[in-house]
Amino acid sequence: MKHPCLRGMIEALCLVMLVAGPAAAQTYPAKPVRVIVPFPPGGAADIVARAITQEMTRAWGRQVVVDNRAGAGGLIGAEQAARAVPDGYTLLFASASPMSVNPHLAAKPPYHPLRDFTPIVLIGFSPNVIVVHPSLPAHTMKSLIALAKARPGQINYASNGVGTLSHLAIELLKHQAGIDLVHVPYKGGAPAVIDTVAGHCSVFFAAYPTLSAQMRAGRLRGLAVTSAQRIALAPELPTVAETLPGFEATQWWGAYGPVGLPAALVSKLNSDIGRALASAEVKRRLAADAAEPGGGSPGDLAAYLRTDYERWGRVVKAAGIRAN
């Protein structure tokens, strides 16, 4: 039996912990908030993060600062966020790369996406498109699959690099369609686009805004978007899932805190970031990249991450992909 004094101290401590969470949320933020973006300035994740943090700064009357911590495909910045004090003053704005993909590629991942973070809210989705060079006699996903089956190992595809979403998406396509395409990795998206337009590669996968001008000019032919639904900017493009049910390869962003972030703070952040997502400026910024705003509960983000993490884990394992 516990000593009465000790039991009283434990009960008092529990009471303090129960009260501290809501009290902290009521006074939060009392100082500037740091949002780690694990990529360089100027990319899609950085641009969307800055639009949201500007709205948060206005709403809170406290500075919300974007801290770009690039490196190792997002692993460096995400690890820093995972190791931060769970007080709400260090948050993470992450994409699929450091949360769903790269932990499967690292020999010793520095964190576990499903265990070392507190999900807050899904920020949004950025649609991607599969394109082919006009010289390839494929005008639909069905005809591309048929052509690849007739010419196994003879059609190549470009990617932004080994282990990138542009690589894994085509590996997922190969797996689901039962086809054999040859991978040609590049050091980034720009040279991959240039060589695909030049006809050195026949198939490519990238964000819709990256390829839309090339498609309009007829230098590349869009076959399908890889999101679950068709997109408003190009409703004529079918989804890959209309040919291969269940296929999805979407870039997405989510807001996270370190594990142990108090529930009251999670609720406040979810609500406040949700309001920022509904602002005209954030909607405009997302629309410029053909992106759709997210939202929903922390549980919705947790469920989405688990599905995406498991999907790319299966692809990495089946394709035997290793990081460079």
VEXDO-39155 format. One record per residue (C-alpha): residue number from 1; residue in one letter; x, y, z. Coordinates in pm, 1 decimal, padded with zeros to 6 digits, always signed. Layout:
N
NUM A X Y Z
...
This chain:
324
1 M +00000.0 +00000.0 +00000.0
2 K +00135.0 +00342.7 -00092.0
3 H +00213.2 +00591.1 +00181.9
4 P -00073.3 +00845.1 +00218.5
5 C +00161.7 +01138.2 +00156.8
6 L +00304.6 +00979.7 -00155.4
7 R -00042.0 +00897.1 -00281.6
8 G -00148.0 +01256.9 -00223.1
9 M +00152.9 +01389.4 -00413.6
10 I +00074.6 +01164.0 -00711.5
11 E -00288.7 +01271.8 -00715.5
12 A -00186.1 +01637.8 -00700.8
13 L +00061.8 +01590.0 -00986.9
14 C -00204.5 +01422.7 -01201.4
15 L -00441.5 +01711.6 -01132.0
16 V -00175.3 +01963.5 -01234.3
17 M -00115.8 +01772.9 -01559.2
18 L -00487.1 +01764.4 -01639.8
19 V -00521.8 +02138.0 -01585.1
20 A -00191.7 +02239.4 -01747.0
21 G -00287.6 +02131.4 -02099.5
22 P -00601.0 +02348.2 -02136.6
23 A -00433.2 +02636.7 -01951.0
24 A -00134.1 +02626.3 -02185.0
25 A -00363.7 +02627.0 -02486.6
26 Q -00546.1 +02935.1 -02355.3
27 T -00224.4 +03139.0 -02331.6
28 Y -00056.7 +02992.9 -02641.7
29 P +00137.9 +03132.7 -02816.7
30 A +00322.9 +03346.9 -02566.7
31 K +00633.8 +03375.1 -02786.5
32 P +00735.0 +03321.5 -03152.8
33 V +00658.0 +02981.8 -03305.8
34 R +00909.8 +02804.1 -03528.8
35 V +00782.8 +02596.5 -03822.0
36 I +01047.4 +02365.6 -03965.1
37 V +01024.8 +02309.4 -04339.8
38 P +01272.3 +02030.2 -04423.9
39 F +01340.6 +02163.8 -04774.6
40 P +01518.3 +02465.9 -04928.6
41 P +01338.7 +02799.3 -04976.2
42 G +01139.3 +02845.2 -05295.1
43 G +00990.5 +02498.3 -05335.1
44 A +00621.5 +02414.7 -05319.8
45 A +00633.1 +02307.3 -04953.6
46 D +00815.1 +02626.7 -04854.4
47 I +00581.8 +02855.7 -05049.1
48 V +00264.8 +02701.2 -04905.4
49 A +00414.0 +02699.1 -04554.2
50 R +00493.0 +03070.1 -04575.8
51 A +00141.0 +03153.7 -04689.7
52 I -00001.8 +02965.8 -04391.0
53 T +00244.9 +03106.2 -04136.9
54 Q +00165.8 +03460.2 -04252.0
55 E -00200.7 +03394.7 -04177.1
56 M -00109.2 +03246.2 -03838.9
57 T +00104.6 +03550.7 -03753.7
58 R -00188.6 +03780.4 -03827.3
59 A -00433.5 +03567.6 -03631.0
60 W -00214.3 +03519.6 -03324.6
61 G -00032.7 +03851.7 -03312.3
62 R +00285.7 +03653.1 -03262.0
63 Q +00559.4 +03586.5 -03513.2
64 V +00544.4 +03245.0 -03682.3
65 V +00880.8 +03185.5 -03846.6
66 V +00962.0 +02936.2 -04122.9
67 D +01293.2 +02761.3 -04056.5
68 N +01426.3 +02581.7 -04366.9
69 R +01630.7 +02278.5 -04258.8
70 A +01704.2 +02099.5 -04584.2
71 G +01903.9 +01782.7 -04639.1
72 A +01876.2 +01406.4 -04683.9
73 G +01540.6 +01430.0 -04858.0
74 G +01379.4 +01600.8 -04561.8
75 L +01511.9 +01361.8 -04295.7
76 I +01735.6 +01622.0 -04127.3
77 G +01465.0 +01880.6 -04065.5
78 A +01206.4 +01622.4 -03967.7
79 E +01445.2 +01469.0 -03714.3
80 Q +01500.8 +01809.5 -03553.6
81 A +01125.7 +01853.4 -03517.7
82 A +01087.0 +01505.2 -03371.6
83 R +01349.1 +01582.3 -03104.9
84 A +01201.2 +01921.6 -03010.1
85 V +01028.4 +01996.2 -02680.1
86 P +00653.5 +01919.0 -02723.9
87 D +00534.8 +02262.4 -02615.9
88 G +00391.8 +02386.3 -02946.9
89 Y +00678.5 +02624.4 -03022.0
90 T +00844.6 +02394.2 -03273.5
91 L +00621.9 +02249.8 -03545.2
92 L +00693.1 +02058.8 -03865.4
93 F +00548.9 +02124.6 -04209.6
94 A +00626.3 +01798.2 -04390.5
95 S +00547.7 +01633.1 -04721.3
96 A +00527.1 +01272.4 -04834.8
97 S +00905.5 +01250.6 -04885.6
98 P +01024.3 +01263.6 -04521.7
99 M +00710.4 +01103.8 -04379.1
100 S +00607.5 +00825.9 -04620.8
101 V +00902.0 +00756.2 -04850.6
102 N +01251.7 +00832.2 -04725.2
103 P +01229.0 +00647.4 -04391.5
104 H +01196.5 +00327.8 -04598.8
105 L +01511.1 +00413.7 -04794.9
106 A +01742.5 +00506.5 -04507.6
107 A +01960.2 +00227.6 -04366.5
108 K +01899.7 +00366.3 -04016.5
109 P +01608.8 +00613.8 -04025.0
110 P +01651.5 +00877.6 -03751.3
111 Y +01282.8 +00866.6 -03654.7
112 H +00966.9 +00667.6 -03712.0
113 P +00693.2 +00874.9 -03881.6
114 L +00408.3 +00689.8 -03709.6
115 R +00554.7 +00699.8 -03358.4
116 D +00770.6 +01011.7 -03322.0
117 F +00525.7 +01286.0 -03422.0
118 T +00188.9 +01423.0 -03318.6
119 P -00037.0 +01471.6 -03624.1
120 I -00213.4 +01809.7 -03629.4
121 V -00381.4 +01866.5 -03966.0
122 L -00355.5 +01770.8 -04331.6
123 I -00254.4 +02085.3 -04522.5
124 G -00328.5 +01986.5 -04880.3
125 F -00267.4 +01772.6 -05185.9
126 S -00072.4 +01853.5 -05502.2
127 P -00180.6 +01656.1 -05809.7
128 N +00072.4 +01490.4 -06033.9
129 V +00045.9 +01382.0 -06394.6
130 I +00195.8 +01105.7 -06606.4
131 V +00315.3 +01232.7 -06943.8
132 V +00478.2 +01076.1 -07249.5
133 H +00681.8 +01216.1 -07534.7
134 P +00461.9 +01271.0 -07844.5
135 S +00669.2 +01020.3 -08040.2
136 L +00542.2 +00739.3 -07817.2
137 P +00224.1 +00592.4 -07972.1
138 A +00027.5 +00599.7 -07645.6
139 H -00263.6 +00838.6 -07591.4
140 T -00421.9 +00677.5 -07285.4
141 M -00304.9 +00483.9 -06981.5
142 K -00461.7 +00172.5 -07132.0
143 S -00262.8 +00211.3 -07452.9
144 L +00059.6 +00286.6 -07261.4
145 I +00017.9 -00032.2 -07059.9
146 A -00056.4 -00234.0 -07375.0
147 L +00248.8 -00087.0 -07550.0
148 A +00474.5 -00162.5 -07251.8
149 K +00352.6 -00520.9 -07240.6
150 A +00426.2 -00556.5 -07611.1
151 R +00773.0 -00401.7 -07567.8
152 P +00897.6 -00513.5 -07223.9
153 G +01216.8 -00340.7 -07111.4
154 Q +01226.9 -00118.8 -07420.9
155 I +01048.9 +00195.2 -07292.8
156 N +01235.1 +00418.0 -07047.4
157 Y +01108.8 +00665.5 -06793.1
158 A +01277.7 +00962.8 -06629.7
159 S +01270.3 +01049.1 -06260.5
160 N +01394.0 +01329.4 -06036.3
161 G +01629.3 +01078.1 -05873.7
162 V +01637.2 +00741.7 -05699.5
163 G +01378.9 +00720.3 -05424.1
164 T +01188.6 +01034.0 -05523.1
165 L +00813.1 +01029.7 -05563.9
166 S +00858.2 +01052.6 -05942.7
167 H +01056.5 +00727.7 -05924.2
168 L +00829.3 +00540.3 -05684.3
169 A +00509.1 +00641.1 -05863.5
170 I +00621.2 +00472.1 -06186.5
171 E +00742.7 +00170.0 -05987.9
172 L +00393.0 +00150.2 -05837.7
173 L +00249.6 +00172.6 -06190.6
174 K +00481.2 -00105.7 -06307.4
175 H +00377.8 -00324.8 -06016.0
176 Q +00003.5 -00272.5 -06052.9
177 A -00000.4 -00292.5 -06433.2
178 G +00248.0 -00578.4 -06460.0
179 I +00476.8 -00395.4 -06702.3
180 D +00852.4 -00345.0 -06737.6
181 L +00984.6 +00009.4 -06790.5
182 V +01350.7 +00113.0 -06764.8
183 H +01441.0 +00372.8 -06500.5
184 V +01662.7 +00669.1 -06595.6
185 P +01728.8 +00877.1 -06280.5
186 Y +01829.2 +01243.8 -06300.1
187 K +01963.9 +01486.6 -06043.0
188 G +01647.3 +01688.6 -06007.1
189 G +01328.6 +01764.5 -06194.3
190 A +01460.3 +02025.5 -06441.2
191 P +01701.9 +01795.4 -06630.4
192 A +01442.0 +01517.8 -06627.9
193 V +01187.4 +01746.7 -06793.7
194 I +01442.9 +01871.5 -07049.2
195 D +01542.7 +01521.6 -07155.1
196 T +01182.5 +01400.0 -07173.7
197 V +01087.3 +01697.4 -07393.1
198 A +01393.3 +01620.4 -07609.5
199 G +01274.3 +01262.8 -07650.7
200 H +01562.9 +01098.5 -07465.5
201 C +01308.9 +00952.1 -07222.3
202 S +00956.5 +00848.3 -07310.5
203 V +00763.0 +00860.6 -06982.3
204 F +00774.4 +01101.3 -06688.2
205 F +00581.3 +01176.7 -06370.7
206 A +00577.6 +01519.6 -06202.0
207 A +00357.8 +01786.0 -06046.7
208 Y +00091.8 +01921.4 -06282.3
209 P +00220.7 +02284.8 -06267.7
210 T +00569.9 +02163.8 -06365.5
211 L +00439.9 +02005.3 -06685.8
212 S +00129.7 +02205.3 -06776.6
213 A +00310.9 +02450.5 -07011.0
214 Q +00483.2 +02164.1 -07193.1
215 M +00150.5 +01986.1 -07237.6
216 R -00021.0 +02298.9 -07367.4
217 A +00261.5 +02348.5 -07619.9
218 G +00230.5 +01988.1 -07737.2
219 R +00585.5 +01902.4 -07634.5
220 L +00454.0 +01640.9 -07391.7
221 R +00127.6 +01446.0 -07391.7
222 G -00060.9 +01416.8 -07064.4
223 L -00217.4 +01074.7 -07007.0
224 A -00361.1 +01086.9 -06656.6
225 V -00341.5 +01248.3 -06315.0
226 T -00234.0 +01035.2 -06021.6
227 S -00472.4 +01179.1 -05762.7
228 A -00785.2 +00999.6 -05647.0
229 Q -01010.7 +01241.5 -05840.2
230 R -00977.1 +01446.0 -06157.3
231 I -00848.4 +01800.7 -06106.8
232 A -01029.7 +02126.7 -06177.8
233 L -00746.9 +02273.1 -06390.9
234 A -00751.3 +01976.8 -06631.4
235 P -01084.2 +01794.1 -06601.9
236 E -01023.9 +01627.7 -06938.0
237 L -00739.2 +01422.2 -06792.2
238 P -00862.8 +01094.3 -06640.8
239 T -00714.8 +00950.8 -06324.1
240 V -00480.4 +00653.3 -06340.8
241 A -00727.6 +00484.8 -06105.5
242 E -00987.5 +00484.6 -06383.2
243 T -00761.0 +00230.9 -06554.5
244 L -00593.7 +00077.0 -06247.9
245 P -00841.7 +00087.4 -05957.1
246 G -00686.3 +00197.4 -05630.4
247 F -00382.2 +00367.5 -05784.8
248 E -00282.5 +00691.0 -05610.4
249 A +00050.4 +00875.1 -05598.4
250 T -00011.1 +01219.7 -05456.3
251 Q +00220.0 +01477.8 -05309.5
252 W +00075.5 +01606.8 -04984.6
253 W +00166.6 +01821.7 -04687.1
254 G +00080.8 +01791.9 -04320.9
255 A +00145.5 +01983.2 -03997.8
256 Y +00297.7 +01792.3 -03706.9
257 G +00434.9 +01847.0 -03360.0
258 P +00675.9 +01632.6 -03160.7
259 V +00529.3 +01328.4 -02989.2
260 G +00372.5 +01423.7 -02656.6
261 L +00219.1 +01751.9 -02773.1
262 P -00071.1 +01818.1 -02530.1
263 A -00415.1 +01736.1 -02666.9
264 A -00547.1 +02085.7 -02593.9
265 L -00267.9 +02240.8 -02801.7
266 V -00327.0 +01991.0 -03082.0
267 S -00694.6 +02090.1 -03087.0
268 K -00612.1 +02463.1 -03095.1
269 L -00351.5 +02423.6 -03369.4
270 N -00585.0 +02206.7 -03574.8
271 S -00857.2 +02471.0 -03551.6
272 D -00631.7 +02771.3 -03615.9
273 I -00444.2 +02616.2 -03908.8
274 G -00779.3 +02503.8 -04046.9
275 R -00896.1 +02865.5 -04046.4
276 A -00574.9 +02970.1 -04221.5
277 L -00642.0 +02708.7 -04490.7
278 A -00981.9 +02866.9 -04549.9
279 S -00832.5 +03215.2 -04605.4
280 A -00842.2 +03366.7 -04953.2
281 E -00462.8 +03406.9 -04973.6
282 V -00383.3 +03045.8 -04882.8
283 K -00649.0 +02920.5 -05124.0
284 R -00496.8 +03138.3 -05396.7
285 R -00147.2 +03005.9 -05325.0
286 L -00263.5 +02644.4 -05332.6
287 A -00464.5 +02699.9 -05651.4
288 A -00156.2 +02842.4 -05823.9
289 D +00001.4 +02498.1 -05785.1
290 A -00322.6 +02317.9 -05875.1
291 A -00327.6 +02198.7 -05514.0
292 E -00634.3 +02121.7 -05306.5
293 P -00659.8 +02234.5 -04942.0
294 G -00677.4 +01963.1 -04679.6
295 G -00825.1 +02000.9 -04331.7
296 G -01000.1 +01749.8 -04109.6
297 S -00905.4 +01614.5 -03770.9
298 P -00563.8 +01504.1 -03640.3
299 G -00697.0 +01149.3 -03668.6
300 D -00763.3 +01202.7 -04039.3
301 L -00398.4 +01299.5 -04094.9
302 A -00278.5 +01004.6 -03886.2
303 A -00488.3 +00762.0 -04093.0
304 Y -00375.6 +00916.2 -04422.9
305 L -00008.2 +00900.1 -04322.4
306 R -00036.1 +00535.4 -04217.8
307 T -00191.5 +00438.3 -04552.1
308 D +00066.0 +00636.2 -04751.6
309 Y +00359.2 +00511.7 -04543.2
310 E +00254.4 +00149.4 -04586.0
311 R +00190.3 +00195.6 -04960.6
312 W +00540.4 +00327.1 -05034.5
313 G +00697.5 +00075.0 -04800.3
314 R +00553.6 -00203.1 -05013.2
315 V +00678.1 -00036.4 -05333.9
316 V +01030.4 +00014.9 -05197.9
317 K +01048.7 -00346.1 -05080.9
318 A +00904.3 -00494.0 -05401.8
319 A +01134.1 -00288.1 -05625.0
320 G +01443.5 -00336.9 -05405.7
321 I +01513.2 +00038.0 -05404.1
322 R +01803.4 +00169.5 -05198.0
323 A +01903.2 +00529.6 -05138.1
324 N +02210.5 +00657.5 -05318.8
